[in-house]
Amino acid sequence: MKKQEPLRKKILKHTEDFILEHGRSPVSVAVLCKEMKIKEAAFFSVFPSIEAVEKAIWKEWIDQVIDAVSSGAEWHGFSARERYLAFLFSWTQAALPKRSLLLVSFARTCQHDNPSRLEGLRSSFREFAAAIIERGRETREIAERGPLVSLYPEVLYLHWRWVLDFYLKDESEGFERTDAFIEKTVGFAFDLLRSQAIDSAADLARFLLPKMPWFQGFGGR
């Protein structure tokens, strides 16, 4: 595998560049290999398909963010909420150099969709989220609700997809609205998990409603 690692990285990088240049994935392995000037046999020795390359791009990216944030010196002392916030803010920084690729790949994707290219990312995220949930149960930030607790990693995944969607539409300076969105929605999410949602729901509504076009029109009448 180590001998194939340079080729693997080359394929990943070339696929990213292709998506950015053409606004779509390569239509076939043959097309990609022709551009890269490599034999198809070399490609198939590393990846079984173009789809597998895309899955690897996003899985490796989220794995790198998770590894970086969880290896920090302060991680062990963080509460569950602090860990999740630390992850999201680290993720927004890691998203900056990939913003163009994210826009091409996800700008037209609803946060409730589950494209196959995100299967690996979703698996890694859910495993990470499960550890955060377990930390929350230890610190009593998260209420015990029997079998419902097993659904929480998916709840956090859907929340992250919501953050991604907000970030891709954010045009504020330094993406400061995304930072505020993260703070308020994470507060709301953890209050829900702790059964104290009313105050956070009101705070979130005060943040979101004035920015809604229909609300602005109503307020101007």
N, C-alpha and C positions, 0 to 999 in steps of 0.2 A: 504493500500500500504506500509506503514512503517513497518508493520510486515513482509512483503515479501521482504524488501530491503536486508537483509543479504543473503537470498537465491538468489536473483537477482545478487548480486555481486559475489556470489560463482559460479553461472552458467557462468557469463561473464569471470571470471578468469579461470575457468576450460576449457572453450572453447578456450581461447587464448593459454593455455598450450597444449591442444590437437593439435591445428594447428601447433605450434612450434615443437612438438614431431613427428607428423606424416606427416607434410607438406601438410595437407589438412584439411578441416572441417570434423566433425563427419558425417558419412553417414546417421545417423538417430538419432532421439531423444532417441530411445531405447538404442543405443550404448552409448550415452553420459550419460544417467541416470544410466546405469549399471556401468560405470566407477566411477560415482559420488556417487553411492550407495544411490540413491534417487528414489522415485516412479515417474512414468511418470505424474501422476496427479499433483504432486508438480511442475514439470517443466511447465506443461501447465497452471498452475495457474499464471505463471509469463510471459511466452513467448509462442506464438502460433507455433513457428517453429525454427529450427536451423538458418535459414536465418535471422529471426528476431533478434536472438542473435548477429549475425555478424553485422547487421545494427546498433544495439545499441552500439557495441564496438566502431565502427568508429565515430558514431554521438556524443557519449559522449566524445570521445577524442577531436574532433575538438571543441566542445562546451566549454570544459575546457580551451583549448588554447585561444579561443576568449574571454571568461570571464576574464581570467588572464590578457591578454594584454589590454583589454578595460577598466579595472578597475584601471589601473595605474594612478598615480597622474598627469603625463604629457599628458595623452591621449587627454584631452579636447583641449589643445593648438596645437596639431599636425595637419598638413595639411593632405590631403587625401593620398598623396604619402608617407608621414612619417608614417601614420597609417598602410598602407599596408606593408611597409617595417618592421615596428615594429612587425606586425603579423607574417610575414614570418620568421624573425629571431627568434621569440619566438617559432614558429612552429618547426624550425630545432633543437632547444634545446629539445623540447618535443618529437621529433622523435628519439633522441638518445636511450632512454631506450626501444623503440619499433622498433628499426631498424631491428632486426631479424624477427619480426612478419611482418613488412612491406615488407621485402624481400620475405618472403614466400608467402605473399598475393598478391603482386603487381609487382614483378620482371618480370613476363611474361605477364603483362597487358599493352597494349598500352594506352598512355595518352588520346587517343580519345575514348577509350572504356568506357562504363558506366555500370559496373557490378551492379547488384541489391543491393549488400551489401553496396554500397556507396550512396544509395538514401537519407538516413537521413543526412549524412555528406554533400552531395551536397546541400540539402535544407537549412541547417544551414549556409553553406558557402555563398550561394547566398544571403541570407537575410543580412548577415554581409557585403558582397560586395556591396549590394544595398545602405547600409548606408554610405560606403566609397565613392561611386559614388556621392551620394547626398552631402556629404561634399565637394567633388571636384567641384561640380557645384556651391556651395556657395562661394568657394575660387577662382573660375574661373580657376582652374587647368584643368577642363574638359570642352570642348566646348559643347555648346548646339546644338544638331543635331536632335531634334524632336524625333520621334519614335525610332531612332537608339539607344538612350540612354538606352532604356529598355533592350538592348542586352548586355550592358557592364558587368553586374554581371556574365553572362555566360562566357564572355571573360576572366575575372579575374579567374573564376573557371578553365578554360582550361589552363590558365597560371600557376595556382597552380599545376595542374596535370603535367605540363611540368617541374616545379621545383622538384616535387616528383620524376619523372622519372630520372632527372639529379642527384638528391641526391642519389638515389639507385645505380647509376652506378659510383658515385664519389669514388675514392680511394685515394684522396689527404689527406695529414696530416691535421687532425682537420677539414676535409671537407671544406678547405679554398676555393676550386674552386666553391663549391656550394654557398658560401657567395658572391664571385665575380659574379657568374652567376645571383644571385638574384639582386644585385646592378645594373648590366647592363641591364637585361631584364625588370626590373621595370622602370628604366629610359626610356627605349625604349617604353614600354607600355604607360606610361603617356605622353610621347611626341606624340604618336599616338593619344591619346585621346585629346590632346591639339593642334593637327595638326602641330607638329614640329618634324617630324620623321627622316629627312635626316641625321642630325648629329648623332643621337642616333643609327640609322641603321648602319652607317659607323663604329661607335665605337664598336657596337656589332659584326660586321663582323670581325674587327681586333682581337677581343677576341676569337671568335669561329674558324675562318678559319685555323689558324696555328695548331690547335689541331686535325683537321680532317685528317684521314689517306690519303685520296685521294689528299688533298692539300699538305701534306708533301711530297708525292711521286712526285707530279708535281714540287714542289719547288726544289727537289733534282736533276732534270734532267738538 
